[in-house]
Amino acid sequence: MEKVYRTVIIDDEESAIDNLCFELQRYSYISVEGKAKTGTLGLKIIERVRPDLVFLDVELPDMQGMDVVARLEGYVSWNMKIVFYTAHDRYVIDALRAKAFDFLLKPVEPAELQTVLSRLCKPEYIVHNYMPPVAADAGKPFVVTTPTGDLRFLHTSEIGYFRYQSARKIWEVALTNGTFLPLKRNTTAEQLCAYDTAFTQIHQSYIINLHYLIMVQDNRCIMYPPFNSLEELVVSKKYKKKMIERFYQL
C-alpha cells in the first residue's frame, strides 16, 4: 500500500497556498491536512495533525519561518520534513542550516516540486544534522607551508576560515585557538578550497569552513564559536552560487 504523506502548508499568501495545493493534487501520496496563514496557527495545526511534510513560508505576519522551526525543537517526536519556500533566494542557506528537508522558490515550479517530492519518497535519504566540527570527526590531516618553508599539519576542524592579507600578499589561516597562521606567498584560493569540500570562497579575500557556518543573515556569515563574534565574513554575489553548491557536497 502506498504511503500517504500528511501535509501542512503555512503561508500568509492565499494565492500561493492555492497554487501549491493545485500542484500537490497531482500526487496521490500527498494529502493536505491543514493550512495556516500565521506561524502561531501553523504550530497548532502541526500539533493536531502531526504531519509528515510541512511547506513553510520564510516570512509570516507574526514570526519568521525560522522561529517556527525553533519552537518545534525538542517537541516533534515523529519523522517530519520541512520544505521552506519563498520568493527570496537569500534565505536558502538559513533554511538549510535550520535542517530543512528542501527549499523551493515562489512561484513553485512543477518540475522543482517533483524533484523535492521524489526525494521525499527515497527511503535511503537521510537529513544531515550539521554540527560544528569541534564535536565531529576531525577528518584526514593535510599539509600547509608557511612563508619560512615550515610544514604544518592541520585538520579541517582546526580551521574557521582563511583570509587574504593584501598588504602582505599572502593567505593566512584562522585557527580555533585564536591564532593566525600565515601561508607561503604563492598559495592560491583554489589550492585552499581543494583541501576539503567544506572550504568555500565567499569573497575575494575570504574562504570559510562551512562546518562552522550556522546561517547567512543579510549576506553576513554567522558562525559557531569560537568564530561567532566576526563581522567581516560577508558573502559577495560572485561567490554565493558556488557556496551553495559546496554546501550540498558536504
Residue, then its C-alpha position, 0 to 999 in steps of 0.5 A: m500500500e502506498k504511503v500517504y504523506r500528511t501535509v501542512i502548508i503555512d503561508d500568509e499568501e492565499s494565492a500561493i497556498d492555492n497554487l501549491c495545493f493545485e500542484l500537490q493534487r497531482y500526487s496521490y501520496i500527498s494529502v493536505e491536512g491543514k493550512a495556516k496563514t500565521g506561524t502561531l496557527g501553523l504550530k497548532i495545526i502541526e500539533r493536531v495533525r502531526p504531519d509528515l511534510v510541512f511547506l513553510d513560508v520564510e516570512l509570516p505576519d507574526m514570526q519568521g519561518m525560522d522561529v517556527v522551526a525553533r519552537l518545534e525543537g525538542y517537541v516533534s517526536w515523529n519523522m517530519k520534513i520541512v520544505f521552506y519556500t519563498a520568493h527570496d533566494r537569500y534565505v536558502i542557506d538559513a533554511l538549510r542550516a535550520k535542517a530543512f528537508d528542501f527549499l523551493l522558490k515562489p512561484v513553485e515550479p512543477a518540475e522543482l516540486q517533483t524533484v523535492l517530492s521524489r526525494l521525499c519518497k527515497p527511503e535511503y535519504i537521510v537529513h544531515n544534522y550539521m554540527p560544528p566540527v569541534a564535536a565531529d570527526a576531525g577528518k584526514p590531516f593535510v599539509v600547509t607551508t608557511p612563508t619560512g618553508d615550515l610544514r604544518f599539519l592541520h585538520t579541517s576542524e582546526i580551521g574557521y576560515f582563511r583570509y587574504q592579507s593584501a598588504r602582505k600578499i599572502w593567505e593566512v589561516a584562522l585557527t580555533n585557538g585564536t591564532f593566525l597562521p600565515l601561508k607561503r606567498n604563492t598559495t592560491a584560493e583554489q589550492l585552499c578550497a581543494y583541501d576539503t569540500a567544506f572550504t568555500q570562497i565567499h569573497q575575494s579575500y575570504i574562504i570559510n569552513l562551512h562546518y562552522l557556518i550556522m546561517v547567512q543573515d543579510n549576506r553576513c556569515i554567522m558562525y559557531p564559536p569560537f568564530n561567532s563574534l566576526e563581522e567581516l565574513v560577508v558573502s559577495k554575489k560572485y561567490k554565493k552560487k558556488m557556496i551553495e553548491r559546496f554546501y550540498q557536497l558536504 
